[in-house]
């Protein structure tokens, strides 16, 4: 039996195990999917060595960037975004090689495309600055959408703090994407601090969270007529892309055309 899993700090909210277990049962695949919850990132080579059946991992908050220094190889998209959410282990010259991939970007672009395909001159706010935020930024750059990261501790030129977001900012930036864990089960009453009163039917609110299906962030948008979407479709797409990687010889996938960062 092959083994796959998810590493992260808190995994109670995740549907990944349920998703893959159902997939394995429906397709009669002899495999299992486990959670590896950890307060600090462990040595991944030791983890794979201790679990000989382990063939691949998904990676979630807060380790999507932290895993980079432990990997032997990176896909193009993972290298450009500096974010990994899929790890594949394969043997090469008698050694276990760990290769990192980013399927978040593929999944996010596919999921958000129906919301933005007919919108011109969109400007976006990316709430958060972690691995998922950089995957979102990759897609927005590719689409030519001007954006700012929003972080509690801005450290880059293209980053603002929440206190800098004014009513005028919300009027100008019609696409707002939450990549933070705020509002995730069980802390469902939490939401990013932005001027929600200025949201209108012209706004699009996208939340990478999928549990609960409608976060407080999305409810604020819905109550003001904005288009809203959660991250469940993105989860499904990135999960299927993960499976393709794990089942390929060395984890080859058809990644999007990529480009240099600013």
Phi and psi in degrees as a GROMACS rama.xvg file:
@    title "Ramachandran Plot"
@    xaxis  label "Phi"
@    yaxis  label "Psi"
@TYPE xy
-87.2462  153.363  UNK-2
-125.406  137.73  UNK-3
-133.943  168.714  UNK-4
-170.698  -175.907  UNK-5
-130.545  130.846  UNK-6
-110.598  140.844  UNK-7
-177.667  176.27  UNK-8
-84.2253  -42.7514  UNK-9
-135.28  118.984  UNK-10
-118.335  9.20472  UNK-11
-61.475  -27.8686  UNK-12
-82.6415  -14.0669  UNK-13
-77.1412  138.61  UNK-14
-97.2766  1.83808  UNK-15
-59.8947  -45.0653  UNK-16
-63.5644  -44.3475  UNK-17
-60.2143  -41.6432  UNK-18
-62.972  -50.1003  UNK-19
-71.3378  -37.4157  UNK-20
-61.6524  -40.1624  UNK-21
-65.747  -40.6992  UNK-22
-62.5775  -45.3739  UNK-23
-62.8103  -39.522  UNK-24
-67.9667  -45.4796  UNK-25
-65.7165  -36.8282  UNK-26
-97.7643  7.03654  UNK-27
53.2862  48.2939  UNK-28
-97.5693  129.592  UNK-29
-82.67  81.5668  UNK-30
-152.232  163.184  UNK-31
-135.596  158.547  UNK-32
-131.492  125.879  UNK-33
-124.119  158.209  UNK-34
-94.8871  134.465  UNK-35
-118.266  84.848  UNK-36
-83.3907  130.27  UNK-37
-147.136  135.662  UNK-38
-72.4731  -29.307  UNK-39
-134.042  148.004  UNK-40
-65.0663  127.764  UNK-41
-87.1234  172.686  UNK-42
-71.8189  114.052  UNK-43
-69.5897  -35.5832  UNK-44
-60.7016  -41.527  UNK-45
-65.4732  -38.0822  UNK-46
-62.7739  -47.161  UNK-47
-67.2843  -34.4337  UNK-48
-68.1971  -34.2005  UNK-49
-79.3976  -15.4608  UNK-50
-125.534  81.699  UNK-51
-57.5508  -26.1148  UNK-52
-80.8442  -11.8576  UNK-53
-72.4428  119.367  UNK-54
-108.826  -21.5434  UNK-55
-167.917  158.462  UNK-56
-134.598  146.738  UNK-57
-93.9235  154.326  UNK-58
-127.337  132.525  UNK-59
-129.769  -174.884  UNK-60
-51.6339  133.516  UNK-61
-110.015  31.7485  UNK-62
-108.327  8.6839  UNK-63
-65.2598  -27.9211  UNK-64
-99.7635  -30.487  UNK-65
-65.4637  -27.6477  UNK-66
-73.5967  -15.8913  UNK-67
-54.1542  -43.7971  UNK-68
-73.0099  -9.46608  UNK-69
-97.9307  -2.74872  UNK-70
-97.6674  148.625  UNK-71
-85.1749  -32.3452  UNK-72
-141.28  155.921  UNK-73
-133.339  144.227  UNK-74
-71.8431  166.066  UNK-75
-57.35  -47.3564  UNK-76
-66.6271  -38.9233  UNK-77
-63.1508  -39.8772  UNK-78
-68.3274  -40.8477  UNK-79
-69.7103  -43.0638  UNK-80
-80.5161  -21.9117  UNK-81
66.974  31.1643  UNK-82
-143.142  133.569  UNK-83
-124.99  129.527  UNK-84
-123.197  1.74695  UNK-85
-138.776  132.821  UNK-86
-123.48  131.606  UNK-87
-116.677  134.842  UNK-88
-104.327  132.47  UNK-89
-145.777  158.956  UNK-90
-90.761  136.434  UNK-91
-147.901  119.027  UNK-92
54.0766  40.0084  UNK-93
78.0863  7.63549  UNK-94
-122.201  147.502  UNK-95
-79.8719  120.108  UNK-96
-102.594  131.816  UNK-97
-106.851  119.509  UNK-98
-116.233  133.413  UNK-99
-101.191  142.176  UNK-100
-131.301  160.849  UNK-101
-123.884  104.979  UNK-102
-100.332  -4.42675  UNK-103
-61.4351  -41.6845  UNK-104
-64.28  -45.8605  UNK-105
-58.37  -46.8218  UNK-106
-68.7813  -40.6456  UNK-107
-64.8868  -43.7544  UNK-108
-63.1629  -42.5407  UNK-109
-64.9819  -37.5222  UNK-110
-74.9472  -37.754  UNK-111
-87.4074  -16.6011  UNK-112
-50.7088  -46.7852  UNK-113
-61.0657  -25.2877  UNK-114
-82.0406  -25.964  UNK-115
-116.16  -3.68752  UNK-116
-63.3086  -26.0353  UNK-117
-107.238  12.2012  UNK-118
-105.501  129.402  UNK-119
-106.775  152.736  UNK-120
56.9161  35.8013  UNK-121
-71.1252  142.538  UNK-122
-121.513  141.864  UNK-123
-127.552  150.711  UNK-124
-112.888  127.025  UNK-125
-103.58  109.274  UNK-126
-81.4883  114.045  UNK-127
113.721  162.104  UNK-128
-141.984  21.7471  UNK-129
-87.0972  -160.869  UNK-130
-59.7639  -44.0312  UNK-131
-64.5164  -36.7853  UNK-132
-62.1867  -37.7015  UNK-133
-73.4523  -27.8334  UNK-134
-68.0669  -41.8552  UNK-135
-62.8812  -43.2949  UNK-136
-60.9758  -38.4886  UNK-137
-55.1132  -46.9265  UNK-138
-68.1861  -43.243  UNK-139
-64.9404  -38.9277  UNK-140
-61.5513  -43.5994  UNK-141
-61.3603  -35.6861  UNK-142
-84.2229  -4.71859  UNK-143
74.1813  27.0975  UNK-144
-96.6778  120.33  UNK-145
-69.0759  138.498  UNK-146
-150.974  164.233  UNK-147
-125.764  142.514  UNK-148
-77.5597  148.139  UNK-149
-122.049  122.12  UNK-150
-139.626  152.37  UNK-151
-67.1145  -27.7497  UNK-152
-130.041  79.6136  UNK-153
-64.1243  131.405  UNK-154
-127.694  0.468078  UNK-155
-125.732  160.105  UNK-156
-60.8589  -39.2892  UNK-157
-88.5705  24.819  UNK-158
-120.974  136.59  UNK-159
-120.11  160.945  UNK-160
-93.1325  161.345  UNK-161
-59.5882  -31.0517  UNK-162
-69.2052  -17.4739  UNK-163
-86.2249  -9.20558  UNK-164
-79.6847  113.255  UNK-165
-102.283  176.073  UNK-166
-60.467  -37.353  UNK-167
-66.0644  -35.8416  UNK-168
-59.9481  -46.4371  UNK-169
-63.4136  -36.0125  UNK-170
-65.0278  -34.1636  UNK-171
-86.1429  -31.3367  UNK-172
-103.286  102.115  UNK-173
-90.0306  -11.0813  UNK-174
-114.504  119.322  UNK-175
-125.334  122.574  UNK-176
-119.877  120.916  UNK-177
-92.4948  115.11  UNK-178
-110.069  3.53287  UNK-179
-82.7807  164.913  UNK-180
-82.5783  3.59195  UNK-181
-64.6046  122.813  UNK-182
102.769  -5.08699  UNK-183
-69.7889  143.785  UNK-184
-53.4989  134.844  UNK-185
-93.1503  -0.781142  UNK-186
-88.7849  63.2756  UNK-187
-75.4623  -12.2682  UNK-188
-87.9225  -8.77643  UNK-189
-77.5639  150.426  UNK-190
-159.001  154.374  UNK-191
-60.8993  147.658  UNK-192
-89.6543  94.2592  UNK-193
-133.045  161.128  UNK-194
-73.4891  81.7715  UNK-195
-62.8722  -23.1625  UNK-196
-62.2155  -20.1554  UNK-197
-93.135  1.40633  UNK-198
-69.3546  145.866  UNK-199
-137.796  -177.993  UNK-200
-68.5122  -11.0987  UNK-201
-84.0488  -9.15766  UNK-202
-88.8908  153.479  UNK-203
-122.414  123.85  UNK-204
-113.516  122.843  UNK-205
-120.818  128.08  UNK-206
-118.264  123.601  UNK-207
-68.2691  -15.6677  UNK-208
-71.1185  143.076  UNK-209
-127.032  -2.98276  UNK-210
-135.032  100.785  UNK-211
-79.3862  162.618  UNK-212
-61.3998  -30.5414  UNK-213
-128.305  101.133  UNK-214
-75.8888  169.048  UNK-215
-60.3585  -35.1898  UNK-216
-59.596  -47.6409  UNK-217
-69.1753  -36.514  UNK-218
-61.4146  -39.8371  UNK-219
-60.2701  -40.9668  UNK-220
-68.7112  -45.0883  UNK-221
-59.409  -41.1177  UNK-222
-64.8943  -17.4436  UNK-223
-112.767  15.2295  UNK-224
84.1927  7.02456  UNK-225
-73.8082  154.105  UNK-226
-72.666  136.794  UNK-227
-131.685  154.037  UNK-228
-156.807  138.26  UNK-229
-97.1461  -176.353  UNK-230
-94.2618  13.4886  UNK-231
-67.6865  -43.0812  UNK-232
-62.2626  -39.5477  UNK-233
-61.3235  -41.463  UNK-234
-57.6988  -47.2201  UNK-235
-64.3044  -42.6699  UNK-236
-66.0434  -46.2963  UNK-237
-67.9766  -30.2112  UNK-238
-66.2776  -43.2798  UNK-239
-66.6929  -37.5959  UNK-240
-66.2975  -35.8651  UNK-241
-60.1152  -44.7877  UNK-242
-62.8498  -40.3163  UNK-243
-60.0582  -41.9446  UNK-244
-64.0133  -47.9137  UNK-245
-63.1303  -30.8096  UNK-246
-88.5614  -10.9923  UNK-247
-82.0034  163.805  UNK-248
-61.3857  -49.7198  UNK-249
-128.001  18.4165  UNK-250
78.4423  53.8097  UNK-251
-101.958  131.571  UNK-252
-135.64  161.735  UNK-253
-84.7528  92.4599  UNK-254
-80.3952  159.483  UNK-255
-65.5268  157.095  UNK-256
-57.3746  134.032  UNK-257
-114.383  174.684  UNK-258
-154.57  168.533  UNK-259
-78.6033  149.148  UNK-260
-71.437  168.219  UNK-261
